[in-house]
Amino acid sequence: MEQPIAVTRQSFDEWMIPVYAPADFVLVRGEGSQVWDQQGKSYIDFAGGIAVNALGHGHPQVKAALIEQAGKLWHLGNGYTNEPVLRLAKQLIDATFADKAFFCNSGAEANEAALKLARKYALDTHGSEKNQIVAFNNSFHGRTLFTVTAGGQPKYSQDFAPLPAGIFHSPFNDLAAAAEAITDRTCAVIVEPIQGEGGVLPADPHFLQGLRELCDRHGALLIFDEVQTGMGRTGYLYAYMKYGVVPDVLTTAKALGGGFPIGAMITTDKLAKTLGIGTHGTTYGGNPLATAVAGTVLSLINTPQVLEGVKQRHQWFIDGLNSIRLEYPIFNEIRGGGLLIGCVLNKEYAGKAKQIIQLANDEGVIALIAGPDVVRFTPSLIIPEQDVKEGLARFARAVARICH
Ligand SMILES: *Cc1c(COP(=O)(O)O)cnc(C)c1O
C-alpha cells in the first residue's frame, strides 16, 4: 500500500472549507477520557466530542458491537429493514413515552423531521392556516435551513435568506411572552430543556410545564430537542424525565451513537401516522452499523449505575470548580445539569471563553465554549474520578494564567 498522505494542522487551512477554526494540534488517538495528539501529548477530554462520546473513547463493548456488525452487514437502504434498527427502535420505545421511532444521521435532521411532522399533522387535522412554529431566543436546533431558522441566533441564519416562513421567536424562560406567542395558528413549539450551545441555560420547570399547558390549549405539538440533553447527560435518560413534562415529539442524536453518526425522532402512535409511506426519509437512516452501535450505547447508558454516576460526577465537577472560583474570581455562576456544565464568566472576563479554552489545551485539557462568555464541559458519562481531578487541576492552571 502507498504511504498515507502527510497531514498537519496547516493542512486544514489549505484544504478545508473554513467553516471551523480547530485547535492548533491534531488528535490521533483516544482511550477512555484521554486523547493524544500527533506529538504524543496527552489531554484529559472534558468535551467528549461536544456531548457525543458519552462512554468515552474506544469503549470495549461499543467497539465490539461495531466490529461484529461490520462483519455482518453495513447498509441496505430503506427498501429493506434490518435487525439492529428494529432492536434500537424497541429499546427507545420501552425506555420513553414514545411508541414509534424515525432514524436519521444527525440532530439537525431529527429536528427537521420533527418540524415537518408538526406542519403536516396540523395540515391534516386543522388545515393550512395552522402552520406557525414557536421557538426561543438563543436556542440551537441544527444547521439545515429550517433548523437554523428555528434556532434563536440570527447570526447563523441571516446570510441565507430567504428563510422558511412562519417561525417566531420568544424569550426563553418567559412564560408570559410564550403565552402571547402561542396561538391557535401555532402547530409546534420547539424547545431545549437546557439550552446547550446558547450558554448552558436550564429551563425553569414551571416554564416547561407552562409550555405543555399552552400547547394542549392551542392544539400545538410540544417538541423537546434533546439532542444535547438526552442519553443520560443530565443523570436521567432524557431530561424530560427530570422535569416531569412529557413532550409530543422528542429528538435525540449526539450521544445516541457514542461517536457514530445517528439521530432519531421519537413520538406517539397517533402523530406517527402523519408521516405515511413516502412522506419523509433519508438514505442512511436506520443504517445497521449506526443502529447496532447505538443499541449498545443505549443499553450501557440506561442503567442505574451510569445514570447515578452522572449525578456523582456532577458533584465532583461542581466541588472542583467551586474551589477554582474561590481562588480566582473569574466565574459568576456555574450552571447546567448532570454532565452538561457551564461556567459563566464575570464581566471582567467577558468574551474570553475561547482564550481560556486555548490555555486549557496548552495545559492538557480539552473543553468547550457555549458562546463567548461560557466555558462548557460535556465529558464522558463514565469519566473516572482520577481524570476529573487531573483535568480540573490542569484547568485551574489555565485559569491562573488568564488571571495573572
Ligand atoms: C448539536 C445540536 C443540534 C444539531 O445536531 P447536529 O448533529 O450537529 O445536526 C441540534 N440541537 C441541539 C440542542 C444541539 O445541541
The ligand as a Tripos MOL2 file, in Angstrom:
@<TRIPOS>MOLECULE
LIG
   15    15     1     0     0
SMALL
NO_CHARGES

@<TRIPOS>ATOM
      1 C1        -25.8460   19.8020   18.3720 C.3       1 LIG1
      2 C2        -27.2890   20.1440   18.4500 C.ar      1 LIG1
      3 C3        -28.1110   20.0670   17.3160 C.ar      1 LIG1
      4 C4        -27.5920   19.7530   15.9490 C.3       1 LIG1
      5 O1        -27.0960   18.4490   15.8570 O.3       1 LIG1
      6 P1        -26.2060   18.0510   14.5920 P.3       1 LIG1
      7 O2        -25.9320   16.5990   14.8070 O.co2     1 LIG1
      8 O3        -24.9930   18.9160   14.6400 O.co2     1 LIG1
      9 O4        -27.0080   18.3200   13.3870 O.co2     1 LIG1
     10 C5        -29.4620   20.3160   17.4720 C.ar      1 LIG1
     11 N1        -29.9650   20.6470   18.6670 N.ar      1 LIG1
     12 C6        -29.2080   20.7360   19.7740 C.ar      1 LIG1
     13 C7        -29.8410   21.0710   21.0820 C.3       1 LIG1
     14 C8        -27.8370   20.5030   19.7010 C.ar      1 LIG1
     15 O5        -27.0780   20.6210   20.7950 O.3       1 LIG1
@<TRIPOS>BOND
     1     1     2 1
     2     2     3 ar
     3     2    14 ar
     4     3     4 1
     5     3    10 ar
     6     4     5 1
     7     5     6 1
     8     6     7 2
     9     6     8 1
    10     6     9 1
    11    10    11 ar
    12    11    12 ar
    13    12    13 1
    14    12    14 ar
    15    14    15 1
@<TRIPOS>SUBSTRUCTURE
     1 LIG1         1 GROUP 0 **** ****
